[in-house]
Amino acid sequence: MQINRYWQKRLSNCKISLEKNNFDAYIAETPSDAKTIVVDKILPLIDIKSVSWGDSLTLYSTEILEYFRSKSGIKLIETFAENISREKRMERRRKAILTDLFFTGTNAVVDSGMLVNLDMIGNRVGGITFGPKYVVIMVGRNKIVQNLDEAMKRIKNIAAPQNALRHSIKTPCVKTSYCMDCKSPDRICNIWTIHEKSYPKGRIKVILINQDLGL
Ligand code: SF4
């Protein structure tokens, strides 16, 4: 009970900070609730013809992509299809930057209302930064950190090594479980982004989910 009150307070404060920084922000209790927020609250307010996404375990847990796979009238660009070549996947990820609505997660969200991300290729941070008319970010509560320094430490020592493992990439952090600031050709840490604010106001919508999700 006390723990739940703690998280309600933490999520509520984070939502207020995000809104002060011009993000639209929502709180969901579960991944399924996050999907409902998209369908019932966000989609009725925006006119979209195309959708795509950047890799995120938290996003997958909401199953919002299944909603678009079964919906006619909105084109879903499948950026992670396994039955196509890497070149084709990259081409689709370029096209994803021009969609109307882009979904992904974030590596960290700072209490003061900033999003912090680190990418290997850049298609995920690219979509958050510019191109899609709207962006929806799904965030588990475990991604909330107190400051930028904590965000970067979290990303380098928790998210990145686990992501390297998840994608079977042979970087030193896979063996050490923390960052070795490697020079590996497979290095997954190449592009940092810090979103201090959403511009234009409301373009980026953040759904804070009251569960530990993703990496
Ligand atoms: S810089 Fe290299 S060692 Fe450090 S987390 Fe990234 S991939 Fe792993």
Boltz pocket constraint, residues with backbone or C-beta under 6 A from the ligand:
constraints:
  - pocket:
      binder: B
      contacts: [[A, 155], [A, 156], [A, 157], [A, 160], [A, 161], [A, 164], [A, 171], [A, 172], [A, 173], [A, 174], [A, 178], [A, 179], [A, 180], [A, 181], [A, 182], [A, 183], [A, 184], [A, 186], [A, 187], [A, 188], [A, 189]]
      max_distance: 6.0
